[in-house]
């Protein structure tokens, strides 16, 4: 039990982050990337490997189709 608890705690301390960036959010994306680097949180190479999805920016009218697909893949 202690091993499982230690592994769970280690995984939650450094979640793999997938960043989804909407058009016009470059400044916010750079700020998010800087914060993730400061926290030493790894970038997820794919939705399946992600523990956390960070959506940067706000959709103008409705969410783009690729965002729905990304969310589903998580």
C-alpha positions in Angstrom: 0.0 0.0 0.0 2.8 2.4 0.8 4.3 1.9 -2.6 1.0 2.7 -4.4 0.5 5.8 -2.2 4.1 7.0 -3.0 3.6 6.5 -6.7 0.3 8.2 -6.8 1.7 11.2 -4.8 4.7 11.4 -7.2 2.5 11.3 -10.3 0.2 14.1 -8.9 3.1 16.2 -7.9 4.2 16.5 -11.6 1.2 16.1 -13.9 1.9 15.7 -17.7 0.3 18.8 -19.3 -1.2 19.0 -22.7 -1.6 22.6 -23.9 -4.3 23.5 -26.4 -3.9 27.0 -27.8 -6.6 28.9 -29.6 -5.8 31.6 -32.2 -4.7 35.0 -30.8 -3.5 33.6 -27.5 0.3 33.7 -28.0 1.1 35.9 -25.1 -1.0 33.8 -22.8 0.6 30.6 -24.2 4.0 31.9 -23.4 3.0 32.8 -19.8 1.5 29.2 -19.4 4.7 27.6 -20.8 6.8 29.8 -18.4 4.7 28.7 -15.4 4.9 25.1 -16.4 8.7 25.3 -16.7 8.9 27.0 -13.3 6.9 24.2 -11.8 9.0 21.6 -13.8 5.8 20.0 -15.0 6.4 17.9 -18.2 4.6 18.5 -21.5 2.4 15.5 -22.6 3.3 14.3 -26.1 -0.3 13.2 -26.8 -3.8 13.4 -25.2 -3.5 9.8 -24.0 -0.4 10.7 -22.0 -1.8 13.8 -20.5 -2.9 14.2 -16.9 -4.1 17.8 -17.4 -5.4 19.8 -20.3 -4.8 23.5 -20.3 -6.9 25.5 -22.8 -5.2 28.8 -23.6 -7.4 31.5 -25.0 -11.1 31.7 -25.4 -13.2 30.5 -28.4 -14.8 33.3 -30.3 -18.2 31.7 -30.8 -18.2 27.9 -30.4 -15.4 25.6 -29.6 -13.4 24.3 -32.6 -14.0 20.7 -33.7 -10.4 19.7 -32.9 -10.9 20.8 -29.3 -13.8 18.3 -28.9 -11.6 15.6 -30.3 -8.8 16.4 -28.0 -11.1 16.4 -25.0 -12.5 13.0 -26.0 -9.0 11.6 -26.4 -8.2 12.5 -22.8 
